[in-house]
Amino acid sequence: MPGLAPARPPVLIDVASLQQRIAGGRAPVLLDVRWALGDPDGELHYREGHIPGAVYVDLDTELAAHTDDPAAGRHPLPPLPRLQEAAHRWGITREGGVVVYDNSGGLAASRAWWLLRWAGVPDVRILDGGLAAWRAARHTEETGIAADRPAGDVVLVAGHLPTLTADEAAALPGNGGTLLDARAGERYRGEVEPVDPRAGHIPGAVNLPTGENLRAGVPLFKTAEELGDRFDGVQGAVGVYCGSGVTAAHQIAALAVAGIDAALYPGSWSAWSNDPSRPVATGAQP
């Protein structure tokens, strides 16, 4: 009917649905994005066991730019030509789907989901529960390195998901919008800061830690209804940041499951805190 908004693309896929696609000869490109702050051994973990056919993706080198400028943040967005080169190497085509996963509830894989959606890949989904859910279902795994795939032909175009500059993020709360800080509460309050040069948060930001997007005790996303309740207080335009723009993508995915669009501030706290001209707030209040 005229006037209806286009349907939102699905964000998640469950293990049973993925297995059905694989068994039916419709396997998507599978990207294993195991990464965690302080753990440099993602590829080793991948080699020890991964979903059959999955390609390992290094978050630091393939899903982020390389720069010596602290003001750009720890994980700036990669140049589009380099991301497209990687996408071709992974085997992503113009028509085929992509499923991304990790072993941390999607906290790392969501970066690949967001980047590929931002670059115009229409069918990208996060495996709900990741490798833990795959193993819990007792599906087979491979070890070592996946066999080479035929090169992909996808053409990437930036801008399909919104981003914020530092100035836009700063202005959002004062313009009737909501700026969400997705880091742990102690970092938001400024009680600890293990990585970045200053502790605290962007003035006006509301703290909703990313980990609370997951169900208690299991690495599965909460239901759309539960996430709707979680984000009930957001209003106006929504922006999200975290430490370096990685786990904020998980928050954006959870918001999308709840039917809420949100923009990413890619530099996040790592960029903000490296700019001495930017104000810092501490404590539990925005």
VENHU-V90331 format. One record per run of one state. SS is the DSSP state (2 for helix, 1 for strand, 0 for the rest). FROM is the first residue (numbers start at 1). LEN is the number of residues. Records with the same first field share a line. If there is no record, write none. Layout:
SS->FROM-LEN ; FROM-LEN
//
This chain:
0->1-11 ; 14-1 ; 24-5 ; 33-3 ; 37-2 ; 40-2 ; 49-1 ; 52-3 ; 57-2 ; 63-7 ; 73-7 ; 91-7 ; 102-7 ; 119-5 ; 128-2 ; 137-4 ; 143-20 ; 164-2 ; 176-2 ; 182-3 ; 189-12 ; 202-4 ; 208-2 ; 215-6 ; 222-2 ; 231-7 ; 242-6 ; 258-5 ; 265-3 ; 273-8 ; 282-5
1->12-2 ; 29-4 ; 36-1 ; 39-1 ; 50-2 ; 55-2 ; 98-4 ; 124-4 ; 141-2 ; 163-1 ; 178-4 ; 201-1 ; 206-2 ; 214-1 ; 221-1 ; 238-4 ; 263-2 ; 281-1
2->15-9 ; 42-7 ; 59-4 ; 70-3 ; 80-11 ; 109-10 ; 130-7 ; 166-10 ; 185-4 ; 210-4 ; 224-7 ; 248-10 ; 268-5
//
